[in-house]
Amino acid sequence: MSKQYLTIPQVAKETNIPASTVRRYLDQHSHSLRTKKSGRGAWLLQEEDVPLIREIRSCYERKMSISEVEDFLLQSGQPLTITTDDEQEQVITPANAFMQLADEVKHIQKEVTSTREQLSAAHEEIAALKQQQDEDSEQQKESMEALTSEMKSISDGIGRLERERQKRTEKSIWSRLFGR
């Protein structure tokens, strides 16, 4: 079944609404109206939506604001239309939109839960690494203290040996001089 589209001047003529007003309605309520662009860039409105243009007009004649008209369209169960870049139309009723939003919220909640679990695991891993680093640091400190103590003991030993050698050298000079 081929969908019939009308130009803005055709819609204006059929509804007795000025073309500028039809354009304004298309701008303000495009998600409720099934539109597309022609090859020349002019907006086209699906013929089935002409009664909706009349309904929008009657809302404004009753002095309703834009938001009140939007609320009226949503409450009337008017399907929402989303036109993607490739001109494919997806018609979404408010109930379907709510269900899609609920599914999206569930998906986001799962992602948040997954992210929290990953963050918790990362915190645990960081804590374990910090504990390991503290233990390694303590072992290094103990090793440094042991090495320092060993170096001091070696240094003291070398000092004692040096003093012993010095005494022997001095003793041998005196023993040579005095013959003992």
Kinemage of the C-alpha trace (Angstrom):
@kinemage 1
@onewidth
@group {chain A} dominant
@subgroup {mainchain}
@vectorlist {calphas} color= white
{ca met a 1} P 0.000 0.000 0.000
{ca ser a 2} L 1.573 3.257 -1.182
{ca lys a 3} L 1.356 6.175 1.225
{ca gln a 4} L 0.125 9.404 -0.349
{ca tyr a 5} L 1.997 12.587 0.632
{ca leu a 6} L 0.820 16.169 0.186
{ca thr a 7} L 2.846 19.364 -0.101
{ca ile a 8} L 2.307 22.177 2.380
{ca pro a 9} L 0.317 24.277 -0.150
{ca gln a 10} L -1.919 21.249 -0.847
{ca val a 11} L -2.524 20.751 2.890
{ca ala a 12} L -3.226 24.472 3.284
{ca lys a 13} L -5.765 24.369 0.454
{ca glu a 14} L -7.475 21.234 1.785
{ca thr a 15} L -7.728 22.493 5.382
{ca asn a 16} L -8.235 26.227 4.737
{ca ile a 17} L -5.300 26.897 7.083
{ca pro a 18} L -2.592 29.323 5.857
{ca ala a 19} L 0.582 27.598 4.587
{ca ser a 20} L 2.728 29.484 7.127
{ca thr a 21} L 0.546 28.117 9.942
{ca val a 22} L 0.798 24.568 8.543
{ca arg a 23} L 4.606 24.987 8.472
{ca arg a 24} L 4.546 26.165 12.101
{ca tyr a 25} L 2.458 23.125 13.088
{ca leu a 26} L 4.950 20.859 11.297
{ca asp a 27} L 7.834 22.509 13.167
{ca gln a 28} L 6.152 22.397 16.571
{ca his a 29} L 4.544 18.952 16.339
{ca ser a 30} L 6.755 17.087 13.852
{ca his a 31} L 6.990 13.996 16.075
{ca ser a 32} L 3.207 13.549 15.877
{ca leu a 33} L 3.004 14.119 12.125
{ca arg a 34} L 4.373 11.748 9.518
{ca thr a 35} L 6.488 13.902 7.241
{ca lys a 36} L 9.325 13.540 4.811
{ca lys a 37} L 11.325 15.792 2.521
{ca ser a 38} L 10.853 15.716 -1.200
{ca gly a 39} L 13.762 15.562 -3.602
{ca arg a 40} L 13.726 19.373 -3.796
{ca gly a 41} L 13.803 19.751 0.000
{ca ala a 42} L 10.131 20.662 0.458
{ca trp a 43} L 8.287 19.097 3.368
{ca leu a 44} L 5.583 16.576 2.555
{ca leu a 45} L 2.836 15.466 4.943
{ca gln a 46} L 1.158 12.077 4.826
{ca glu a 47} L -2.428 12.463 3.630
{ca glu a 48} L -3.714 10.451 6.621
{ca asp a 49} L -2.426 13.214 8.955
{ca val a 50} L -4.560 16.013 7.437
{ca pro a 51} L -7.305 15.428 10.073
{ca leu a 52} L -4.614 15.747 12.750
{ca ile a 53} L -3.650 19.169 11.345
{ca arg a 54} L -7.301 20.176 11.699
{ca glu a 55} L -7.315 18.831 15.296
{ca ile a 56} L -4.174 20.817 16.121
{ca arg a 57} L -5.827 23.910 14.627
{ca ser a 58} L -8.921 23.413 16.804
{ca cys a 59} L -6.704 23.103 19.899
{ca tyr a 60} L -5.081 26.452 19.153
{ca glu a 61} L -8.491 27.991 18.459
{ca arg a 62} L -9.447 26.918 22.011
{ca lys a 63} L -6.467 29.032 23.207
{ca met a 64} L -4.313 26.035 24.185
{ca ser a 65} L -0.554 26.562 24.541
{ca ile a 66} L 2.026 24.498 22.661
{ca ser a 67} L 2.660 22.293 25.699
{ca glu a 68} L -1.075 21.802 26.227
{ca val a 69} L -1.453 20.755 22.582
{ca glu a 70} L 1.471 18.337 23.038
{ca asp a 71} L -0.167 16.868 26.125
{ca phe a 72} L -3.464 16.574 24.266
{ca leu a 73} L -1.775 14.719 21.380
{ca leu a 74} L -0.034 12.326 23.775
{ca gln a 75} L -3.193 11.676 25.795
{ca ser a 76} L -5.219 11.072 22.662
{ca gly a 77} L -2.953 8.105 21.892
{ca gln a 78} L -1.636 9.770 18.763
{ca pro a 79} L 1.348 7.726 17.548
{ca leu a 80} L 4.732 9.408 17.635
{ca thr a 81} L 6.758 9.319 14.438
{ca ile a 82} L 10.524 9.203 14.359
{ca thr a 83} L 12.092 9.729 10.943
{ca thr a 84} L 15.640 8.457 10.669
{ca asp a 85} L 18.279 9.700 8.230
{ca asp a 86} L 17.417 7.113 5.622
{ca glu a 87} L 13.776 8.275 5.576
{ca gln a 88} L 12.507 5.131 7.330
{ca glu a 89} L 9.624 5.915 9.603
{ca gln a 90} L 9.028 4.290 12.934
{ca val a 91} L 5.615 4.891 14.467
{ca ile a 92} L 5.620 4.740 18.237
{ca thr a 93} L 2.529 4.987 20.390
{ca pro a 94} L 2.933 6.480 23.874
{ca ala a 95} L 2.573 2.993 25.405
{ca asn a 96} L 5.287 1.626 23.122
{ca ala a 97} L 7.465 4.625 23.906
{ca phe a 98} L 7.030 3.937 27.620
{ca met a 99} L 7.949 0.269 27.147
{ca gln a 100} L 11.007 1.210 25.101
{ca leu a 101} L 12.054 3.684 27.781
{ca ala a 102} L 11.545 1.027 30.466
{ca asp a 103} L 13.716 -1.396 28.486
{ca glu a 104} L 16.352 1.298 28.055
{ca val a 105} L 16.282 2.043 31.797
{ca lys a 106} L 16.749 -1.681 32.560
{ca his a 107} L 19.666 -1.806 30.133
{ca ile a 108} L 21.246 1.255 31.749
{ca gln a 109} L 20.708 -0.239 35.229
{ca lys a 110} L 22.512 -3.411 34.115
{ca glu a 111} L 25.387 -1.307 32.789
{ca val a 112} L 25.555 0.657 36.051
{ca thr a 113} L 25.552 -2.583 38.075
{ca ser a 114} L 28.277 -4.025 35.876
{ca thr a 115} L 30.323 -0.837 36.204
{ca arg a 116} L 29.916 -0.877 39.988
{ca glu a 117} L 31.076 -4.499 40.122
{ca gln a 118} L 34.096 -3.665 37.967
{ca leu a 119} L 34.860 -0.654 40.154
{ca ser a 120} L 34.568 -2.769 43.309
{ca ala a 121} L 36.889 -5.395 41.836
{ca ala a 122} L 39.358 -2.674 40.875
{ca his a 123} L 39.263 -1.259 44.434
{ca glu a 124} L 39.918 -4.725 45.879
{ca glu a 125} L 42.793 -5.249 43.455
{ca ile a 126} L 44.270 -1.849 44.344
{ca ala a 127} L 43.987 -2.651 48.070
{ca ala a 128} L 45.726 -6.012 47.527
{ca leu a 129} L 48.486 -4.344 45.490
{ca lys a 130} L 48.948 -1.680 48.178
{ca gln a 131} L 49.185 -4.352 50.881
{ca gln a 132} L 51.719 -6.289 48.794
{ca gln a 133} L 53.686 -3.083 48.215
{ca asp a 134} L 53.686 -2.339 51.960
{ca glu a 135} L 54.934 -5.876 52.693
{ca asp a 136} L 57.627 -5.595 50.013
{ca ser a 137} L 58.635 -2.186 51.365
{ca glu a 138} L 58.910 -3.611 54.894
{ca gln a 139} L 61.054 -6.500 53.620
{ca gln a 140} L 63.284 -4.055 51.750
{ca lys a 141} L 63.617 -1.932 54.889
{ca glu a 142} L 64.604 -4.991 56.944
{ca ser a 143} L 67.084 -6.049 54.254
{ca met a 144} L 68.589 -2.547 54.191
{ca glu a 145} L 68.922 -2.554 57.985
{ca ala a 146} L 70.577 -5.989 57.881
{ca leu a 147} L 72.950 -4.844 55.124
{ca thr a 148} L 73.748 -1.641 57.021
{ca ser a 149} L 74.475 -3.649 60.174
{ca glu a 150} L 76.640 -6.072 58.199
{ca met a 151} L 78.498 -3.208 56.515
{ca lys a 152} L 79.116 -1.585 59.913
{ca ser a 153} L 80.400 -4.849 61.321
{ca ile a 154} L 82.674 -5.302 58.270
{ca ser a 155} L 83.856 -1.704 58.615
{ca asp a 156} L 84.570 -2.248 62.324
{ca gly a 157} L 86.462 -5.449 61.485
{ca ile a 158} L 88.521 -3.665 58.841
{ca gly a 159} L 89.261 -0.904 61.366
{ca arg a 160} L 90.452 -3.463 63.938
{ca leu a 161} L 92.612 -5.209 61.356
{ca glu a 162} L 94.092 -1.871 60.293
{ca arg a 163} L 94.921 -1.001 63.907
{ca glu a 164} L 96.494 -4.463 64.421
{ca arg a 165} L 98.625 -4.044 61.315
{ca gln a 166} L 99.624 -0.547 62.444
{ca lys a 167} L 100.675 -1.913 65.860
{ca arg a 168} L 102.742 -4.644 64.240
{ca thr a 169} L 104.358 -2.159 61.928
{ca glu a 170} L 105.187 0.188 64.825
{ca lys a 171} L 106.399 -2.709 66.966
{ca ser a 172} L 108.651 -3.985 64.278
{ca ile a 173} L 110.248 -0.524 63.817
{ca trp a 174} L 110.984 -0.317 67.594
{ca ser a 175} L 112.185 -3.844 67.705
{ca arg a 176} L 114.564 -3.120 64.826
{ca leu a 177} L 115.851 0.005 66.499
{ca phe a 178} L 116.374 -1.533 69.912
{ca gly a 179} L 117.069 -4.998 68.769
{ca arg a 180} L 114.449 -6.796 70.605
